[in-house]
Amino acid sequence: MTILIDTPTGNIGRSLASHLLDAGERVVLLARDPSKVADLSARGARVVEGSLDDAKAVARAFEGVTTAFWLTPPTLRPDFRAWAVGAATVAAKEAKKNGSRVVALSSVGAHVEGNGPVSVVGAVEQTFRAELSDVLALRPAYFFENFLRDAATIAAQGVWYGPTPQDRPMPMVATKDIAKVAAEVVRAAWTGHRIRGIHGPVDVTMNDAARAFSEALGREVKYVEVPLQAAIAGMKQSGMPDFAVALYAEMLDGFVTGRTDPAEPRTPETTTPTTIAEFARDVLKPALAG
């Protein structure tokens, strides 16, 4: 079995590559900068230099591949949807040529239009399914690691802000658990078009997260719910371009209204072990200390 990973330098891709190499699988990494995956190359991974929108590099990477793990990075560009779908189209054609299956990392809420970048990965799912007979879409919940974006205000003020209702439960998951699920499914025997949710151990509210952060940090941390328009104004003030503000405003509105809720029910298969308390202790706290 030979497994391709198109984003081997991110949290999920790097962890997935490590799991697969530990298991003795043949691994191919598509990397823009091979020096960033030199450690994985030293462990036996084949590295193809190039990016996921480089058709020639993608063609080289797919040679002999049994299963490809395809993650669409949230690239801030005005044509993000067209770019993401275009890259997936090239990958799908190469997968078909080589007889490869595809595991596409998607998201909860990807089944609904109007969810910003979440809907983009939904379109990527559809692109692979239109071309290939064997596609498994992983739809993980909100990443715990997204809270690291608020590390500065948590460190300085003991607070973070957002439009999501403070007492609204939503599934949340650690990226390391997503990588473990991905390592399982890329090696498993399956065929056809499938979807698998990844939902974390329990649904979590922002108030739950605040309690976990307070306990881990040994001081009070609060979540402050703000109107969606205030969050949009904050993105604009930070210098985010208008096209990106519009895209992420759609996603934030989805969190508020429930439009990003998972289509897949929580089951033992979709439930993963890492808790918000473990994330706070093992990831957030060291990040703030650093």
C-alpha positions in Angstrom: 0.0 0.0 0.0 1.3 3.5 -0.9 -0.4 6.5 0.6 -0.1 10.1 -0.6 -0.5 13.1 1.7 -0.8 16.5 0.0 -0.3 18.7 3.1 2.5 17.0 5.2 3.6 20.1 7.1 0.3 20.9 8.9 -0.8 19.4 12.3 -3.0 16.7 10.7 -0.8 15.8 7.7 2.5 15.6 9.7 0.8 13.5 12.4 -0.8 11.2 9.8 2.5 10.7 8.0 4.2 9.8 11.3 1.5 7.2 12.1 1.8 5.6 8.7 5.6 5.4 8.8 5.3 3.9 12.3 3.0 1.3 10.8 5.5 0.5 8.0 3.4 1.9 5.1 4.9 3.5 2.0 4.3 7.2 2.2 4.5 9.9 -0.5 4.5 13.5 0.6 3.7 16.4 -1.8 5.6 19.3 -0.3 6.4 22.8 -1.5 9.5 22.9 0.6 11.1 19.5 1.0 13.3 20.8 3.8 10.2 21.0 6.1 9.7 17.3 5.8 13.3 16.2 5.9 12.7 14.3 9.1 9.9 12.3 7.4 12.0 11.7 4.3 14.8 10.4 6.6 12.2 7.8 7.9 11.5 6.6 4.4 8.8 8.8 2.9 9.1 9.7 -0.8 8.9 13.5 -1.2 7.6 15.1 -4.4 8.5 18.8 -4.5 5.6 21.0 -5.5 2.2 22.3 -4.3 -1.2 20.8 -4.6 -2.1 23.3 -7.4 0.9 22.2 -9.5 -0.5 19.8 -11.9 2.8 18.2 -12.9 3.8 17.7 -9.3 0.4 16.2 -8.5 0.8 13.8 -11.4 4.3 12.7 -10.1 3.0 12.3 -6.6 0.0 10.0 -7.6 2.2 7.5 -9.4 1.7 4.1 -7.8 -0.6 5.5 -5.0 -3.2 3.2 -3.5 -5.0 5.9 -1.4 -4.5 9.7 -1.3 -5.3 11.8 1.7 -6.4 15.2 0.4 -6.6 18.2 2.6 -7.6 21.6 1.2 -5.7 24.3 3.2 -7.7 27.5 3.9 -5.7 29.7 1.5 -6.8 33.4 1.6 -7.3 34.3 -2.0 -10.3 35.8 -3.8 -10.8 32.7 -5.9 -10.5 30.3 -3.1 -13.4 28.1 -4.1 -12.4 27.9 -7.8 -8.8 27.3 -6.8 -9.7 24.5 -4.3 -12.1 22.8 -6.8 -9.6 23.2 -9.6 -6.8 21.5 -7.6 -9.2 18.7 -6.6 -10.3 18.2 -10.2 -6.6 17.6 -11.2 -6.1 15.3 -8.3 -9.3 13.4 -9.0 -8.2 12.8 -12.6 -4.7 11.6 -11.5 -6.3 9.3 -8.9 -8.6 7.8 -11.6 -5.6 7.3 -13.9 -3.7 5.5 -11.2 -6.6 3.6 -9.7 -6.3 5.4 -6.4 -8.9 5.9 -3.7 -9.3 9.3 -2.1 -9.9 10.2 1.6 -10.9 13.9 1.5 -10.7 15.9 4.7 -13.9 18.0 4.8 -15.9 19.4 7.7 -19.1 19.3 9.6 -21.6 21.5 7.8 -20.0 20.8 4.4 -23.4 19.5 3.2 -24.8 23.0 3.3 -24.1 25.9 1.0 -23.5 29.4 2.5 -21.0 28.2 5.2 -18.0 30.0 3.8 -14.8 27.8 3.7 -16.8 24.9 5.1 -18.9 24.9 1.9 -15.7 25.0 -0.2 -14.5 21.7 1.2 -18.0 20.4 0.5 -17.5 21.3 -3.1 -14.1 19.5 -3.0 -15.9 16.4 -1.7 -18.3 16.6 -4.6 -15.5 17.0 -7.1 -13.9 13.8 -6.1 -17.2 11.9 -6.0 -18.0 13.0 -9.5 -14.8 11.5 -10.9 -14.1 8.5 -8.6 -16.0 5.4 -7.5 -14.1 5.2 -4.1 -14.1 8.4 -2.0 -14.3 8.7 1.8 -15.1 12.2 3.1 -14.0 12.8 6.7 -16.1 15.5 8.3 -14.4 16.6 11.6 -16.0 19.1 14.0 -14.6 22.4 15.1 -10.9 22.0 15.9 -9.7 22.6 19.5 -6.6 24.1 17.9 -8.8 27.0 16.6 -8.7 28.4 20.1 -4.9 29.1 19.6 -6.0 32.0 17.4 -7.2 33.6 20.6 -4.1 32.9 22.6 -3.0 36.6 22.6 -6.2 37.9 24.2 -6.4 34.9 26.6 -2.9 35.6 27.7 -3.2 39.4 28.0 -6.8 39.8 29.1 -8.0 36.3 30.2 -10.8 36.5 27.7 -11.7 35.7 24.1 -14.6 36.9 21.9 -16.9 35.5 19.4 -20.5 35.4 18.0 -21.2 31.8 18.8 -23.8 31.6 21.6 -21.9 30.9 24.9 -24.2 28.0 25.9 -24.7 26.4 22.6 -23.2 22.8 22.5 -21.2 21.9 19.5 -18.9 19.1 18.6 -15.2 19.9 18.9 -12.2 17.7 18.2 -8.4 17.6 18.6 -6.4 17.5 15.4 -4.3 14.6 16.7 -7.5 12.5 16.9 -8.4 13.5 13.3 -5.0 12.2 12.2 -5.5 8.9 14.0 -8.9 8.4 12.3 -7.3 9.3 9.0 -4.5 6.8 9.6 -7.1 4.1 10.2 -9.3 4.8 7.2 -6.5 5.2 4.6 -5.3 1.7 5.4 -8.8 0.1 5.9 -10.6 -2.0 3.2 -13.5 0.0 1.9 -15.1 0.9 -1.4 -17.8 3.3 -2.7 -18.8 6.8 -1.6 -18.7 7.2 2.2 -18.8 9.9 4.8 -17.5 9.7 8.4 -18.0 12.3 11.0 -15.3 13.0 13.7 -17.0 14.6 16.7 -14.7 14.6 19.7 -15.8 13.0 23.0 -18.8 15.2 23.8 -20.4 18.4 22.5 -18.9 21.5 24.2 -20.1 25.0 24.8 -17.9 28.1 24.9 -18.6 28.3 28.6 -17.4 24.7 29.0 -14.2 25.7 27.2 -13.8 28.7 29.4 -14.0 26.5 32.5 -11.5 24.1 31.1 -9.1 26.9 30.2 -9.5 28.5 33.7 -8.6 25.2 35.4 -5.6 24.5 33.2 -4.2 28.0 33.5 -5.0 28.4 37.2 -6.7 31.7 36.6 -10.1 32.9 35.4 -10.7 32.8 31.6 -14.0 34.1 30.1 -15.7 33.8 26.8 -17.5 37.0 25.8 -20.3 36.6 23.2 -20.5 39.5 20.8 -22.8 40.2 17.9 -21.8 38.9 14.5 -21.4 42.4 13.1 -18.8 43.1 15.9 -16.9 40.0 14.9 -17.0 41.2 11.3 -15.7 44.6 12.3 -12.9 43.0 14.2 -11.8 41.0 11.2 -11.8 44.1 9.1 -9.8 46.1 11.7 -7.2 43.3 11.8 -6.5 43.9 8.1 -8.3 40.9 6.7 -9.3 41.5 3.1 -12.9 42.0 2.3 -13.3 38.7 0.3 -11.9 36.8 3.3 -14.2 38.7 5.8 -17.2 37.8 3.7 -16.2 34.1 3.5 -15.5 33.7 7.3 -18.6 35.8 8.2 -20.7 33.1 6.4 -19.0 30.4 8.5 -19.4 32.4 11.8 -23.1 32.9 11.0 -23.3 29.1 10.5 -22.0 28.6 14.0 -24.6 31.0 15.4 -27.6 29.6 13.5 -26.6 26.0 13.6 -26.1 25.8 9.9 -22.7 24.1 10.4 -24.2 21.4 12.6 -23.1 17.9 11.5 -25.3 16.0 9.2 -23.9 12.8 10.6 -25.2 11.7 14.1 -22.8 11.1 16.9 -22.0 7.4 17.2 -19.2 5.4 18.9 -17.4 5.5 15.5 -17.5 9.3 15.3 -16.5 9.8 18.9 -12.9 10.5 19.6 -11.1 10.5 23.0 -9.3 13.8 23.6 -11.2 16.2 25.8 -11.2 20.0 26.0 -9.6 19.7 29.4 -6.7 17.7 27.9 -6.3 20.2 25.1 -6.2 23.1 27.6 -3.6 21.4 29.7 -1.4 19.8 27.0 -1.6 22.4 24.1 -3.1 25.7 25.1 -1.2 26.1 28.4 2.3 25.4 26.8 1.4 27.7 23.9 0.7 30.6 26.3 3.8 29.8 28.3 5.9 29.9 25.1 
